[in-house]
Amino acid sequence: MMDCEHVTFHFEARKVPAMGYTTYVLSRKPVASRGSLVCGHNAMENEHLRVDIHSDGTLRVRHKATGAEFDGLHYFEDGGEAGHAWMHIEPAFDSIVTSQGGPVRISLEEDGPLLARYQIVYTMTIPAGLDENGGDPWKRLDGAENASRRTDETREMAIISRVTLRKGARSVDVVTRFNNPCKSHRLRVMFPTRLKTTSCSVENAFDVVERDIVYGPDSPWAQANHPTFPMHRFVDVSSRKAGLAIINDGLREYEVSGDADRTIALTLMRAFEVALTTVSKRWEHHPEMTLSQCLADHEFRYTIYPHEGAWSKSEVFREAERISVPLEPAQAGMHGGDLPRRHSFLSVEPANLILSALKRSEDGEGIVIRLFNPTSERLDGKLKFFKPIASAQLCDLEENAVRSLKPRGRSLQCAVAPKKILTIKARLN
């Protein structure tokens, strides 16, 4: 009912305590802060990283602490999809389309003392669908015989990525959007690492697992063609000196190539026709179920995180938490209360001891904290609450007490073995 001015602004939130808050007061100043993170043509730089954008939209990221450069990052690869909900199957005569060397439109969207943001628009011409090419679709879906190919008909797909570097950030944030006009294809974003290693590290449930990149003759993947694997939030490729983690919010499939590039491939979308079966060679096709073809708008968030050494020494989990559990603003007017302007309700140390749950206990008599140690070393954990601890117990996953713990005031210490899940129930005074 009233005219108003809507303003979006950036500010630096410093030293927000763990599981807590800091209060800021918004005041009007006659002159805004000046500054820039742009350091050249299609380039930006902060204390830790320099990012250059090439004419085809790929990125060169230099990690200042190690001097390592990761070049050719962030190109798109589109291949055919001849599989189903359970399995990716490549067409027998596939046609791989990439954005490498293609024309893009690069524009500086925002620049200031706290961040710089570039928009990159890629235009890819990709096949519109899948052609059986005289083959048997039942056999194709069984993975036994495959004569399929991608269609000659093509369509244009525009992909828009916004690449952001923030003051003090140790990673580069990317938001990618597109509208998918085609069927039966898989779109991935690619990150060549060129690191000399034979394995990668991947976050899974309550753990970080190490998986081979190069497969020996006894490996079940030795004869597989470009196998993909599951992950939670990150996949990391590291050498002794440097590493590169690709962290995401909601994507679950990756591949690391076995060639010298050691390219991390992050699957953004796999569009397929719904086919159901209870026995082999008895498939039911459901082309009317078009949602599986992903013919809609899509948006994905992921982060490029170069670092020193192995993942366990480089706070990769801290970056993953920043993406999946970001700071949240809450607006309030002037009011009374008994809490300070800056406060922490719970802190957990060290950084590699990961908090996975904080809830009221099932019996309603305390708070349950679930932690896990994904490393291969014992961690000496320390929990600090905002109130004195009346009692604490080590529990199993069903919250049954195993043994009592001895708190010290507001603090609780515990040794966590490698690859161990720990559940603690605490009652506060």
Beta strands, then each sheet from edge to edge (+ up, - down):
strand 1: 20-22
strand 2: 38-40
strand 3: 43-45
strand 4: 49-53
strand 5: 59-63
strand 6: 68-73
strand 7: 75-80
strand 8: 97-98
strand 9: 104-111
strand 10: 115-127
strand 11: 130-131
strand 12: 149-150
strand 13: 154-166
strand 14: 172-179
strand 15: 185-192
strand 16: 199-204
strand 17: 207-212
strand 18: 229-230
strand 19: 234-238
strand 20: 242-248
strand 21: 253-256
strand 22: 263-271
strand 23: 274-276
strand 24: 284-286
strand 25: 297-308
strand 26: 342-344
strand 27: 346-349
strand 28: 354-360
strand 29: 367-372
strand 30: 379-385
strand 31: 389-395
strand 32: 401-405
strand 33: 411-416
strand 34: 421-428
sheet 1: 1+ 26-
sheet 2: 2+ 3- 4+ 5- 6+
sheet 3: 8+ 7- 15+ 22- 21+ 18-
sheet 4: 9+ 10- 13+ 14- 25+ 20- 19+ 16- 17+
sheet 5: 11+ 12-
sheet 6: 23+ 24-
sheet 7: 27+ 30- 33+
sheet 8: 28+ 29- 34+ 31- 32+
end
